[in-house]
Amino acid sequence: MLSAASASLSPDHWFSTDEQFNFLYPGPIRLLAAKHWTPLHITQRVVRYLTPTDNARVLDIGSGVGKFCLAAAWSMPSAFFTGVEQRKGLVSHAYTAQAILKLKNVEFIHGNFTRLDFDQYDHFYFYNSFYENLVDTEKIDDNIAYSPELYDYYNRYLYKRLDERPAGTRLVTYHSLESEIPPSYHLVEAQVNDLLKFWIKS
Ligand SMILES: C[S@@+](CC[C@H](N)C(=O)[O-])C[C@H]1O[C@@H](n2cnc3c(N)ncnc32)[C@H](O)[C@@H]1O
């Protein structure tokens, strides 16, 4: 738990480095950061692209402890960010961090992304969330069922939802194997040794 002194620090303090930001979370969550949560400099590269208009609504598909959404919300107060996350404990950490940062333009939903209405969102961020279903990958925990079948199911489901979105829908992928991306999306730019990709639907 954070001390009262930590809780009173300004948001700028928390966003100064990844190390500082990760101190919003307990030790075991901090240990997962390097592998599982988007670094701040990556969010800085993508947030403007995902918010081409004021009031843009952005969904992070698999939001973990909310690091991407919180950093994006802090950088772009005119947009609104939603994170959906299947692990309840991670959502709870996201809400605790949000309260400390006093950010209003962000929310977190506990549940499977397959239960969301994609019409509620304009643009999407995806950090290879389904990869944990493949064997021999580093997993966040052993509390949920993993399988290659789930990996295929989630990829196909996301592919269909993305394909239904209107022309102009923007998508950013980080570390993606790209099987979830329909051919109706074309690549606008690739950065960070092709790990970070910017897409738009035609
Ligand atoms: C690599 S982490 C990324 C976290 C966050 N987007 C970030 O960048 O900081 C992927 C997250 O997706 C979640 N996830 C995986 N499959 C999911 C599903 N079907 N529905 C909701 N969340 C899911 C995992 O529990 C994990 O927390």
The ligand as an ORCA input file, in Angstrom:
! r2SCAN-3c Opt
* xyz 0 1
  C       0.470     -7.749    -22.452
  S      -0.751     -7.296    -21.231
  C      -0.970     -5.612    -21.737
  C      -1.532     -4.692    -20.690
  C      -1.824     -3.258    -21.134
  N      -2.485     -3.217    -22.426
  C      -0.581     -2.428    -21.199
  O      -0.078     -2.273    -22.301
  O      -0.083     -1.923    -20.188
  C      -2.206     -8.140    -21.882
  C      -3.384     -8.243    -20.944
  O      -4.496     -8.755    -21.695
  C      -5.318     -9.493    -20.821
  N      -6.184    -10.370    -21.630
  C      -5.809    -11.457    -22.340
  N      -6.864    -12.013    -22.968
  C      -7.953    -11.254    -22.630
  C      -9.340    -11.330    -22.953
  N      -9.807    -12.300    -23.732
  N     -10.180    -10.386    -22.460
  C      -9.691     -9.404    -21.614
  N      -8.389     -9.304    -21.258
  C      -7.522    -10.202    -21.765
  C      -4.331    -10.228    -19.932
  O      -4.938    -10.652    -18.719
  C      -3.238     -9.168    -19.749
  O      -3.441     -8.459    -18.560
*
